[in-house]
Amino acid sequence: MSDSPLVSVVQEAGSPRPEVRLHAAAVLAGLSSTEAEETLAGLLGDADHRVRACAVEGLVDAGPVGAAGCAALLLDPGSGAAGLAAAQALGARTGGAATLFEALSHASPVVRLRAACQLPPPSARSAEVMALEAALRTESDPDVTAELLLALGRTGRTEAAPVLLRALRDGMPYARAHAAWAFGLLGDPRAASRLLPLLDEPGIGACALAALACLPAPEAAEELARRGARGLGDVDLLVALARSVCSGSTALPGRVRALWPAVADAAQSALAATGLPRPAAADLARLLARLDSAGAAALIVREGPFPDGYGPLADLPPERLAEAARTALMADDAEPALALLVRGGKAVEPARLLAHAHSRAKTGALNRLAPGATPLPDLLEILADDDPDTALAAAWAVAREAHREGGPRAAGTALHDRANGHDGPGRAAAITALRELPGPAVDAAVRAAFASRDAAVRV
């Protein structure tokens, strides 16, 4: 092996073992040299997807040599996976979009398709919308046309809406389906009125429904509920309905239930199905919470966590959170209880969660416990457990009891006794909490702690 570290890494990039090539790509990504960038560009065509992804990441901040290598691969119709990876790198590079836009005029539809898939750049401007529209006017390949429509949707700019509307009205079925889908990417809820009439069109209705599932369009809720009541929907319809209901007024769930009495049963069945994507599960959980469905609180706790943890709990009426807390007490995981403490506000009593089996849940409840909310013996029992996870929170809770006006004098006494007692997490916590109760006895407890054999107590 060469004495040069760079030469050694370049040699690793040619190894037959993918793990070695992956290591090489990761090292080369942190080097700024012509040879490193050329080698990374060569790894864009690696057979292992992990190596390709690492090479793409390394070329995002590469210099002119890396950019030129990516451009050459992009513009080569026969470069295969390397050309796709090069387009990804250019799409993530500052200034790389200019090369992608130039590629939209290439003679090969393969090259144009690669470029369209990576456009627009982040924070697209009106100029990018105009460039995509110009490319769309001259495009003859149906796959490239479809990707250009989706790219217009990804701009998120209202200037793209008229272009999509023309494609939706005048395009071939394949283009119309992608134009409908693009409206969901655009994110403008005003598109709902254009999408709802398309739901019954073969080949287009599914894309229109997928777009509605991306739009906060409460005006779509009642029509979606009518379709569900007629048995015309599935999980996709429920997800679109959830997005509509959750973006509407508090009166909207009642109207949806009146139009589709079995909507909650349908959502619960879909949520219980195996293989349901977690984002869709979160949408259905929110729908059930907004509908105030029987058992929704317990169901959210049991079916979570979702991509945002237990976010759907925030959509429950406050009076249902007590049911969620009872279910959280039976869960082995602390996360539902912690989510309730954070999101539940005054509707969740921390004292109810002190009986949770998980120490993190107990600690969270102790930290949010208001003085006087729990009998002192219960707090002292937790402190006596000497659990390193709960001891400090329990000691602070006892100190708050001793400090509050009219609080039990026994609280201060108990804290002093524990601070002068046997070593352990409870003693260290009691000494720390005694700062709330200054006095000669506290000073004596601190001096005695310096003689302890327990480093945590001395600290």
Buried (B, 14 or more C-beta within 10 A) or exposed (E): EEEEEBEEBBBBBEEEEBEBBBBBBBBBBEBEEEBBBBBBBBBBBBEBEBBBBBBBBBBBBBEEBBBBBBBBBBBBBEBEBBBBBBBBBBBBBEEBBEBBBEBBEBEBBBBBBBBBBBBBBEEBEEEBBEBBBEBBEEBEBBBBBBBBBBBBBBBBBEBBBEBBBEBBEEBEEBBBBBBBBBBBBBBBBEBBEBBBEBBEBEEBBBBBBBBBBBBBBBBBBBBBBBBBBEEEBEBBBBBBBBBBBBBBEEEBBEBBBEBBEEBBEBBBEBBEEEEBEEEBBBBBBBBBBBBBBEBBBBBBBBBBBBEBBBBBBBBBEEEBBBBBBEBBBEBEBBBBBBBBBBBBEEBBBBBBBBEBEBBBBBBBBBEBBEBBBBEBEEBBEBBBBBBBEBBBBBBBBBBBBBBEEEBBEBBBEBBBEBBBEEBBBBBBBBBBBBEBBEEEBBEEBEEBBEEBEBEBBEE
